[in-house]
Amino acid sequence: MSMNLLARIGLKVGIGTAVAALAISAALPAQAVSSPGWRRVDTVHFGAASTYSQFSAVAALSSNLAWAVGGRGEGGGVPRAYRWTGNGWKTSSLPTGLQGELNEISAPSANDVWAVSDQSGFIVHYNGSKWSTATKRFTGDGELTGVTAFSPTNVWVFGGPGASAGYGTWRYNGKTWTKGVRATKLGIEMASAVSPKNMWAIGAVAAGDDSVFHYTGTWTQAKASALSGLQFSDILAQTGTDVWATASLQANGFTSYLIHRSSSGWRRFAVPWPVSVGQLTTDGSGGFWLTAFGKAGAAWVLHRSAAGQWTRKLLVSSGFVTGVARMPGTTSVWATGSADTATGANAVIWADGRV
């Protein structure tokens, strides 16, 4: 999950002192309903009742395989990974010694899943049977904000600026990690790839997440009037000339847009509600799902159809929706986030469609 700066900072509000406790989790079975719309399919809590728990990102490889990552947010954080295998979400054991929530995930195949922790600098890899810690670990003041993997020997990790300075852009070739030439002084936040030599990314030039970049062996900043004055949240490259992004005005984070690049250039589509938008995914029918949150703390999923019609669904009255991913080959969609409680927050997974 890579949200804009406002959303990322918002997730930290209310985080208190660390509470040492065992993680309490529950795996709920898939729900069978006649007309499946958006609903909660799993709610878990990590640690004592006062802790802040959330799922930060989700990746779906098929209708029977998906990953949700997150954790407990305070006291250095405690990471968690959950896996869907068609019969419920179940916890997956992570290496010992990890700290910090896992906040981003990339899953090119069932045997090749990568995730990063935000401000703890860890990179972890799942090889189809177990998770391991990557040889590279970042320390000091900084954060990891994105990961894009193509294979076990071609992995990009991004550290853009936000609540802390970014760690920069790094690439793994299966043996060593190499720091890449910076596309911009402030760094790249995250990227969406058509291929290893065709990636679109969100970066920072003068402020956090204020620019779009294109990688074709070197990084080039995209320039268009439709991109000016925005803070970008997510980007989705379907082809080299079919790129979508979510963004809000830098001057007003609750005036938001869905941005599209076609062969004729960049264009804005205004979101018809006062919300700050986050992640996006296709709906399998030419439209898109977007995550969003409002001024009063409520969080939605928004839908824009292929015909341009907007609808929205409230998922939580106080909390966040942090990730969204369509199950390949279907129109079913997963969403992840958190729901506030009287003393903390629960980690939540929602679904739309048959699962």
C-alpha positions as CSV (number, residue, x, y, z in Angstrom):
1,M,0.0,0.0,0.0
2,S,1.3,3.4,-0.9
3,M,-0.9,6.2,0.2
4,N,-0.3,9.9,-0.1
5,L,1.5,11.7,2.7
6,L,-1.7,12.8,4.4
7,A,-3.1,9.3,4.6
8,R,0.2,7.8,5.7
9,I,0.6,10.3,8.5
10,G,-3.1,9.7,9.4
11,L,-2.4,6.1,10.1
12,K,0.0,7.0,12.9
13,V,-2.6,9.1,14.8
14,G,-3.4,7.6,18.2
15,I,-0.5,5.3,18.4
16,G,0.6,5.1,22.0
17,T,3.1,3.3,24.2
18,A,4.2,-0.3,23.4
19,V,2.4,-3.0,25.2
20,A,4.1,-6.4,25.3
21,A,1.6,-9.0,24.6
22,L,0.9,-12.1,22.5
23,A,-0.8,-11.6,19.2
24,I,-4.4,-12.8,19.2
25,S,-5.7,-13.8,15.8
26,A,-8.7,-15.6,14.3
27,A,-9.1,-17.1,10.8
28,L,-12.7,-16.8,9.6
29,P,-14.1,-19.0,6.9
30,A,-15.2,-17.7,3.6
31,Q,-18.7,-16.2,3.6
32,A,-21.3,-17.7,1.4
33,V,-24.0,-15.2,0.4
34,S,-26.4,-15.1,-2.5
35,S,-25.6,-11.6,-3.6
36,P,-22.1,-10.9,-2.3
37,G,-21.4,-7.2,-1.9
38,W,-18.8,-5.4,0.3
39,R,-18.6,-7.0,3.8
40,R,-16.0,-7.8,6.4
41,V,-14.6,-11.3,6.1
42,D,-11.9,-11.1,8.8
43,T,-11.2,-9.0,11.9
44,V,-8.1,-9.7,14.0
45,H,-6.3,-7.9,16.8
46,F,-2.6,-8.1,17.7
47,G,-1.7,-7.7,21.4
48,A,-3.6,-6.0,24.2
49,A,-6.9,-4.2,23.6
50,S,-5.2,-0.8,23.6
51,T,-2.9,-1.6,20.7
52,Y,-3.4,-0.3,17.1
53,S,-3.7,-3.1,14.7
54,Q,-4.1,-2.9,10.9
55,F,-3.6,-4.6,7.6
56,S,-1.6,-2.2,5.4
57,A,-1.6,-3.8,2.0
58,V,-3.0,-6.7,0.0
59,A,-1.9,-8.7,-3.1
60,A,-4.0,-11.2,-4.9
61,L,-2.6,-13.9,-7.2
62,S,-5.8,-15.8,-7.9
63,S,-9.2,-16.5,-6.3
64,N,-7.5,-19.0,-4.0
65,L,-4.3,-17.2,-3.1
66,A,-3.8,-13.7,-1.6
67,W,-1.6,-12.1,1.0
68,A,-2.4,-9.3,3.5
69,V,0.4,-7.7,5.5
70,G,0.4,-5.2,8.4
71,G,0.8,-5.5,12.1
72,R,0.8,-3.7,15.4
73,G,1.7,0.0,15.0
74,E,3.4,1.1,18.2
75,G,6.5,0.5,20.2
76,G,8.6,-0.3,17.1
77,G,5.7,-2.3,15.7
78,V,5.2,-6.0,15.3
79,P,4.8,-7.3,11.7
80,R,2.1,-9.7,10.6
81,A,1.4,-11.6,7.4
82,Y,-1.9,-13.5,6.6
83,R,-2.6,-15.8,3.6
84,W,-5.8,-16.6,1.9
85,T,-6.0,-20.1,0.3
86,G,-9.7,-20.2,-0.5
87,N,-10.8,-21.5,3.0
88,G,-10.1,-18.5,5.2
89,W,-7.4,-16.0,6.1
90,K,-4.7,-17.6,8.3
91,T,-1.6,-16.2,9.9
92,S,1.8,-17.0,8.2
93,S,4.9,-17.3,10.4
94,L,7.5,-14.6,9.9
95,P,11.2,-14.7,10.8
96,T,12.0,-13.9,14.4
97,G,13.6,-10.5,15.2
98,L,11.4,-8.5,12.9
99,Q,10.1,-5.1,13.9
100,G,7.7,-2.6,12.4
101,E,4.5,-3.1,10.4
102,L,4.8,-4.6,6.9
103,N,3.4,-1.8,4.8
104,E,4.0,-2.8,1.2
105,I,3.9,-6.1,-0.7
106,S,4.6,-7.4,-4.2
107,A,3.8,-10.9,-5.4
108,P,4.9,-11.9,-8.9
109,S,4.1,-15.5,-8.2
110,A,3.0,-18.0,-5.5
111,N,6.7,-18.8,-4.9
112,D,7.9,-15.3,-4.9
113,V,6.4,-12.7,-2.5
114,W,8.2,-9.6,-1.1
115,A,7.2,-7.2,1.6
116,V,8.9,-4.3,3.4
117,S,8.5,-2.7,6.8
118,D,8.0,1.1,6.9
119,Q,10.4,2.7,9.4
120,S,12.2,-0.5,10.6
121,G,14.0,-1.1,7.3
122,F,13.3,-4.8,6.9
123,I,12.7,-6.6,3.6
124,V,11.2,-10.1,3.8
125,H,10.7,-12.8,1.1
126,Y,8.4,-15.8,0.8
127,N,9.6,-18.6,-1.4
128,G,6.5,-20.7,-1.5
129,S,7.1,-22.5,1.8
130,K,8.5,-20.0,4.3
131,W,9.4,-16.3,4.9
132,S,13.0,-15.2,5.3
133,T,14.8,-11.9,5.9
134,A,16.7,-10.3,3.1
135,T,20.4,-9.7,3.4
136,K,19.7,-6.0,3.1
137,R,18.4,-4.2,6.2
138,F,18.1,-0.4,6.5
139,T,18.9,1.4,9.8
140,G,18.8,4.9,11.0
141,D,16.2,7.6,10.3
142,G,14.3,6.7,7.2
143,E,11.5,4.6,5.7
144,L,10.7,2.1,3.0
145,T,7.6,3.0,0.9
146,G,7.4,0.6,-1.9
147,V,8.5,-2.7,-3.4
148,T,8.1,-4.0,-7.0
149,A,9.3,-7.5,-7.8
150,F,9.6,-9.3,-11.1
151,S,11.4,-12.4,-9.9
152,P,13.7,-13.6,-7.1
153,T,16.6,-12.0,-9.1
154,N,15.0,-8.7,-10.0
155,V,13.5,-6.7,-7.1
156,W,13.1,-3.0,-6.7
157,V,12.7,-1.4,-3.2
158,F,11.8,2.3,-2.8
159,G,12.2,4.7,0.1
160,G,10.6,8.0,-0.7
161,P,10.2,10.9,1.8
162,G,7.2,11.1,4.1
163,A,7.1,11.1,7.9
164,S,10.9,10.4,7.6
165,A,13.5,10.8,5.0
166,G,13.5,8.0,2.4
167,Y,16.2,5.3,2.1
168,G,16.4,5.7,-1.7
169,T,15.9,3.4,-4.6
170,W,17.6,-0.1,-4.4
171,R,17.7,-3.0,-6.8
172,Y,18.4,-6.7,-6.0
173,N,19.8,-9.1,-8.6
174,G,19.5,-12.3,-6.6
175,K,22.9,-11.8,-4.9
176,T,23.5,-8.1,-4.1
177,W,21.6,-5.0,-3.4
178,T,22.7,-1.9,-5.4
179,K,21.5,1.7,-4.8
180,G,20.2,3.1,-8.0
181,V,20.7,6.5,-9.5
182,R,18.1,8.8,-8.0
183,A,15.4,9.9,-10.4
184,T,14.9,13.0,-8.2
185,K,16.6,14.5,-5.2
186,L,13.8,13.5,-2.8
187,G,13.3,10.0,-4.1
188,I,10.7,7.6,-5.6
189,E,7.7,6.5,-3.4
190,M,6.5,3.4,-5.3
191,A,6.2,2.0,-8.9
192,S,3.9,0.0,-11.1
193,A,5.5,-2.0,-13.8
194,V,4.5,-3.1,-17.3
195,S,7.9,-4.8,-17.6
196,P,11.3,-4.5,-16.0
197,K,12.1,-1.7,-18.5
198,N,8.8,0.0,-18.4
199,M,7.7,1.3,-15.0
200,W,5.6,4.3,-13.9
201,A,6.3,5.7,-10.5
202,I,5.3,8.3,-8.0
203,G,8.2,10.5,-6.8
204,A,9.0,13.7,-5.0
205,V,10.6,16.8,-6.5
206,A,9.6,19.8,-4.3
207,A,7.2,18.0,-1.9
208,G,6.2,14.5,-1.0
209,D,4.7,12.5,-3.8
210,D,4.2,15.5,-6.1
211,S,5.4,14.0,-9.4
212,V,5.1,11.1,-11.8
213,F,8.2,9.4,-13.3
214,H,8.7,6.9,-16.1
215,Y,11.5,4.3,-16.2
216,T,12.7,2.9,-19.5
217,G,16.3,2.2,-18.4
218,T,16.6,5.7,-17.0
219,W,14.1,7.8,-15.1
220,T,12.2,10.7,-16.8
221,Q,9.7,13.0,-15.1
222,A,6.3,13.2,-16.7
223,K,5.2,16.8,-17.5
224,A,1.6,17.9,-18.1
225,S,-0.7,20.5,-16.8
226,A,-3.1,17.7,-15.6
227,L,-0.3,16.6,-13.2
228,S,0.5,20.0,-11.6
229,G,-0.5,20.9,-8.0
230,L,-1.2,17.3,-7.0
231,Q,-0.1,14.9,-4.4
232,F,-0.2,11.4,-5.8
233,S,-1.3,8.3,-3.8
234,D,-1.1,5.3,-6.1
235,I,-0.3,4.5,-9.7
236,L,-1.3,1.6,-12.0
237,A,0.4,1.0,-15.3
238,Q,-1.7,-1.3,-17.5
239,T,0.3,-0.7,-20.7
240,G,2.9,1.9,-21.6
241,T,0.2,4.3,-22.8
242,D,-2.6,3.3,-20.4
243,V,-1.6,4.5,-16.9
244,W,-3.9,5.5,-14.0
245,A,-3.2,7.3,-10.8
246,T,-5.0,8.6,-7.8
247,A,-4.2,12.1,-6.4
248,S,-5.5,15.0,-4.3
249,L,-4.8,18.7,-4.5
250,Q,-1.7,19.7,-2.5
251,A,-3.7,22.7,-1.4
252,N,-6.7,20.6,-0.3
253,G,-6.2,16.9,0.4
254,F,-10.0,16.3,0.2
255,T,-10.3,17.4,-3.4
256,S,-9.3,14.3,-5.3
257,Y,-8.9,13.0,-8.8
258,L,-8.5,9.8,-10.8
259,I,-5.8,10.6,-13.4
260,H,-5.4,8.8,-16.7
261,R,-2.6,8.7,-19.3
262,S,-3.6,7.6,-22.8
263,S,-2.0,8.0,-26.2
264,S,-3.4,11.5,-26.3
265,G,-1.9,12.6,-22.9
266,W,-2.9,13.1,-19.3
267,R,-6.4,13.8,-18.1
268,R,-8.1,14.4,-14.7
269,F,-11.4,12.9,-13.6
270,A,-12.8,14.6,-10.5
271,V,-13.9,12.5,-7.6
272,P,-17.5,13.7,-6.7
273,W,-17.0,13.6,-2.9
274,P,-14.8,15.5,-0.4
275,V,-12.4,12.6,0.3
276,S,-8.7,11.9,0.1
277,V,-8.1,9.0,-2.2
278,G,-5.5,6.2,-1.8
279,Q,-5.0,2.9,-3.6
280,L,-6.7,1.7,-6.8
281,T,-7.3,-1.5,-8.7
282,T,-9.2,-2.5,-11.8
283,D,-12.7,-4.0,-11.4
284,G,-12.2,-6.5,-14.2
285,S,-14.8,-4.7,-16.4
286,G,-13.0,-1.6,-17.5
287,G,-13.6,0.4,-14.3
288,F,-11.7,1.0,-11.1
289,W,-12.0,0.7,-7.3
290,L,-10.3,3.4,-5.1
291,T,-9.8,3.6,-1.4
292,A,-10.7,6.9,0.3
293,F,-11.2,8.5,3.7
294,G,-13.0,11.6,4.8
295,K,-12.5,14.5,7.2
296,A,-14.6,12.8,10.0
297,G,-12.6,9.6,10.0
298,A,-14.9,7.4,7.8
299,A,-13.4,5.3,5.0
300,W,-14.9,4.1,1.8
301,V,-14.2,2.2,-1.4
302,L,-15.2,4.3,-4.5
303,H,-16.0,2.8,-7.8
304,R,-15.8,4.4,-11.3
305,S,-17.4,2.3,-14.0
306,A,-16.0,2.1,-17.5
307,A,-18.8,4.4,-18.5
308,G,-17.7,7.0,-16.0
309,Q,-20.4,6.6,-13.3
310,W,-19.3,7.0,-9.7
311,T,-20.6,5.1,-6.6
312,R,-19.2,4.6,-3.1
313,K,-19.5,2.2,-0.3
314,L,-18.8,3.0,3.4
315,L,-16.6,0.3,4.9
316,V,-15.8,1.7,8.3
317,S,-17.2,4.8,10.1
318,S,-13.9,5.3,12.0
319,G,-10.8,3.8,10.6
320,F,-8.9,3.4,7.3
321,V,-9.0,1.4,4.1
322,T,-5.4,1.0,3.2
323,G,-5.2,-1.5,0.3
324,V,-7.3,-2.9,-2.5
325,A,-6.7,-5.7,-5.0
326,R,-8.8,-7.5,-7.5
327,M,-8.6,-11.3,-7.7
328,P,-7.1,-12.1,-11.2
329,G,-9.6,-13.7,-13.5
330,T,-12.6,-12.5,-11.5
331,T,-14.5,-9.3,-10.6
332,S,-14.1,-10.0,-6.9
333,V,-12.0,-7.6,-4.8
334,W,-10.1,-7.6,-1.5
335,A,-9.6,-4.6,0.7
336,T,-7.6,-4.2,3.9
337,G,-7.4,-1.6,6.7
338,S,-8.4,-1.0,10.2
339,A,-11.5,-0.2,12.4
340,D,-11.1,1.9,15.5
341,T,-12.2,0.5,18.8
342,A,-12.8,2.2,22.1
343,T,-9.1,1.8,23.1
344,G,-7.2,1.0,19.9
345,A,-8.0,-0.5,16.5
346,N,-8.6,-3.9,14.9
347,A,-7.1,-5.1,11.6
348,V,-9.8,-5.8,9.0
349,I,-10.2,-7.5,5.7
350,W,-13.2,-6.8,3.5
351,A,-14.3,-8.4,0.2
352,D,-16.6,-7.7,-2.7
353,G,-17.9,-10.5,-4.9
354,R,-17.6,-14.2,-4.4
355,V,-14.6,-15.5,-2.4
